[in-house]
Amino acid sequence: MRVVFLGAPGVGKGTQAERIALQYRLAKISTGDLLREAVRNQTTLGLEAKSFMDQGQLVPDSVVIGLVREKLDDSSCANGFVLDGFPRTVPQAEELGKALAEKSTALDLVVNFQVSREDVVRRLSGRRSCPKCQATFHVDFAKPKVDEVCDRCGDSLVQRNDDRRDAIETRLKVYDEQTAPLVRYYDERRLLSSVDASGSVDVVFQHLAKVLAPFLVR
Ligand code: AMP
């Protein structure tokens, strides 16, 4: 199965992508994770991407397209993949189509995660991340056992620079202007399914499993 998870920042795509990838043995390709790793490792690409990311702006298409093309070539994608956070612009979607066509393949499905704007802001502004093992928590919905401390590795939790109020506003504006047009793009190609992502992680996972089921039994 080759599927794209589409939706505004904070809708929970990443959490669900992680679960789906594990359950169905798919590769998870998250451009946000790949870019954050590059920033941590201070690679040339990471240094170029950092200021865009901190401000909540998109990293240039050429950079992310290169990253994704490289991942798609990896043998881990042979059984299929979940793309989380890519494509985010129409040119990225076009490049993805081309890259898959070169491999004589195509997307099976694009899932559009839908959550109210108010919920998205609450989810993003309360998110806390572990700088060491990358686990994520939430100050209201997924509290760590000890305040501000990672359950998994014991490091101190931090708020991502792009989860601060002003960066959240920019990210949502960027989503509306550059990413939301992909809903129509994929709908016109008859690839789009929508999922109500307003419930708990388990409830959303159940909705999602139903939407994905026809593609898994093939
Ligand atoms: P995410 O974790 O998916 O919210 O991504 C965090 C940040 O990484 C975004 O705000 C962008 O700055 C950058 N980023 C992730 N994916 C893309 C993409 N497909 N195109 C451009 N920038 C991206």
Residues whose N, C-alpha, C, O or C-beta is under 5 A from the ligand:
A	BS01	AMP	P9 T31 G32 D33 L35 F52 M53 G56 Q57 L58 V59 V64 G85 F86 P87 R88
